[in-house]
Amino acid sequence: MKICSIHIKGFQQFQDTYLDFTDPETGEPAEKICFIGPNGTGKSTILELISTIIRSGSAIKGIKIPYLLVEFRLKNRKIICFYSENNPMMGNSVLGLTHAAYFKENIKNVADWKNKLLVEKRQGFFPTFRDEIIPFLIKGSELDELRNDLTFSENSTDLLIYSPCESSKNSHIEISDVPETNLNHALDLFEHFPYYHIVSGETANEFWRLLVFLIKKREKDKLDLQSLSENQDKTIGQFEKEFDNGHPNILDVLGKIWNKILAPANLEFDIDGAKKPIQLNDNLKAYIKVKSTGNGLQYNQLSTGIRDVIFRIGHMNSLYFNREIKRGFLLVDEPENYLFPNFLYGLIDSYLEMVRDINNENNTQLFMATHSPIIAAQFKPYERIILNWESDGVVTAKKGKAAEGDDPNDLLLIDFNLPQLMQKKGQEMWKEYLNLLNQLRHTEAKSEKMALAAKINTIGRAYNFGENEVSD
């Protein structure tokens, strides 16, 4: 299940905004999408809206959008779902799936059919359907079945992760020791494992609860396998080796991920020193240590940035760890936060590797919002959705143009629409540089030429103007 497109009308700054998430050559939905655009254009709002659409299934309270058309790729066919809060059957405070239509494989130009799909009434955008689309409408029990197909459920192979840029309260700052949880709380996940997870500064406790659960689940799996008749005659060494090969330890996996981030700060995750919970009121005690001395650090001794990064990335990795995911969405707002630029190169590949499930399949659609040209450059042009303000105060969307892997400065010029990359002082020095070059060409006296050349070279080296030194 993936989203091909979203068409929004009459919602905040999105008065008539069409978002296309498909490959222009194949028409198939992209596995990853990146939103870029000025502040206030609604990048975060779209991520929240996608989260709402996935969580709604058929209806969710508190959303007021007169017109929302979402095209899904579902069960090898494209289905266009119409959601409305103006349907009298749903009530004014509910966003509900009111109508849907599907397209047979022999209909090649789906875009043309989408344009024919609805005739809007002037009041509230509530639609009527064109006659030619009637044979493709999903009705009655079929519509109920579709609602079920779109509805995620707990204790399943469904996963929806939303990682907002900021939260109202960053609990990472307040952590003095390991995050609060205990074995008793973690065991609840055996009965009720939710499909929806928020990964933010407010959910460090949920992350730690998940770690304790994964440790105990591995122990349970080991006991269950030991009891099987085919394992009774194996030596302890044989069984341990076979079990370890098929059941990785979450702390080992997490250690590899965290140590990549911690290494530049001469830190590492103390996996060997971790104390696993035994009693119901026990917690997982696992800390960071200084590599050169081996001294342990509590989490409040780490910088806020390091704490935020390792908990967010650790939380997301743990949610995918050793699981089969058949339907997944990962929504990440400004993944560049707190990361030094060298960590951003190859970051998207790390995310794509992370979302591969236990069967090495990627059934997750990744959506990101970013202000970083380094991250945006890791997306194909059609995977970049550029949001921009129009003169009438509404937002429109278009696809990117800069090539995948292009110089981030090119993206700033081409897709971020920044005509001038230098700040005021740099622009002043560029003008001075050009002025000095012009003076040099028209100066005859050798002493003056030498002085001018020296100034030119000093500015050129400081601001990287020109490839070669200027001689007198």
Phi, psi and omega in degrees: 000123178219158179265128179269323182196161175223133177239120185243135173226139172072029181232110180051233182278358181264081182278333175195077187241126179249125181247114183256120183251024186253158172286121184297337181276323184254339185078000181276150179294140179288149178280343178215143182224141180234126176262130174229160180153166181299161176303139176088356181280352171104023179299311180294323179299320180293319176300316179296323179294318177298317177301318180295317180300314182292321181285339187286320189065272180250327182198149175213139184282157171089003180249132180236092177233116181298328189211116179219115181247122182236127179256121180252149163261112188218124179052048176063021172217155178268130182236128177259122181250133177254123178249142178210145172259002180262001177289119182304333181289334186265335184092154188286346182254018184234132171268115186234147173283107186259326180215157175209155177220150178241162181236126178291157184299335183280356174271108188278316186263082182297327182301319179297320180291326178296323179294332181270353192297315190234147167245117185280140167272149186294327182274111172075009178064009184294130193266158160243159185260141177292149184302321186289347180263350184307317181297343183258003180288142175263125188230165169053231183297330178296321179292321176297320178295320178296318178303320178294321179296330182270353185266121177280155181220156179284166181053045185219188177266019177266145178208127175231119180241129176238120179244095181290160180294314182222159173233163183294336181219117181268098182292340179301326182292329187270354182292118178261332179226206174293151180302150184285126169190182174204170183300322182299316178295319183295326182294341176299332182293339175296330182264323185224091177260109186291154176272338185252129182223133172262127178249107185202186177294346181266355189243024178300322179296322178295323178298313182295323176299319179296319178299315179299318178300314182294325176295314181289327177295320178296319178296320178295316179300323180294316178296320180297319180289324179298331183279349180288143184299325183291347179257359185292325184269359180281148174289161179301320180296318179298311183297315181300317182295314180297318181295314181298325180295325183261353184223081180298155179269125182301327181291325176294316180296314180296322179300318180296318181292312183292321185294332175296324180280324186278337187305314181300339179263013180061036180236161174205158180282128184274077182294316183296331182271002182294136178252111185278147182290142179239309179276162183298334180263010179278155176238163173281122178255102181220127189236176173261147177228159176279125185297318187289332183247338184079002180288136180280151177236137170280162189292335178286352177269353176272156176294154179302321181297314180296317179300314182298314183294312185291326179288318180296309182294320178297319180298312181296315179299321181292330179289333177267347190303120170056032181241155169267124179240112180266331177223117182218146172224130178239116184246115186234121181260119178053067179295347182283349184303132176072359182261133173294145187308327183293340176283342185281333180291125181080005182297321183293323175299323178296319177295316181295326175291321182297320186280357174290130187272191184298337178267009182063030177254147175249101177249025181250136172259124185260125175240131179229151169238133186212155169252005186262121176293337178294317178288316182300328181292345181272006176248148174292157182306318182286347177274351177266126175252115184261118178262138181215149175283139169262170184297335181270008175085011177254166184253134173242165183229144174215168181273159179287166180237326183297146184291153175298134180079009181291162175305128180307329177295326176294321178295322177300322180283316190273310186260328177276353175058043175258105185291338183225120183272333181281146175280180189305313182295319179297320178295321178297318181289329176295317177296319178297319179300313180294322179296318179293322177298319180294319178297321181299320181294335185252012180256133182260324185293131185296320182296320178292321179297320179296319180294318179296316180300321180295317178296316181300314182294324178297313179293318182299318179292321183292322185248007178060039175272127176079156183265333187235155175292145177269133178252160181278000000 
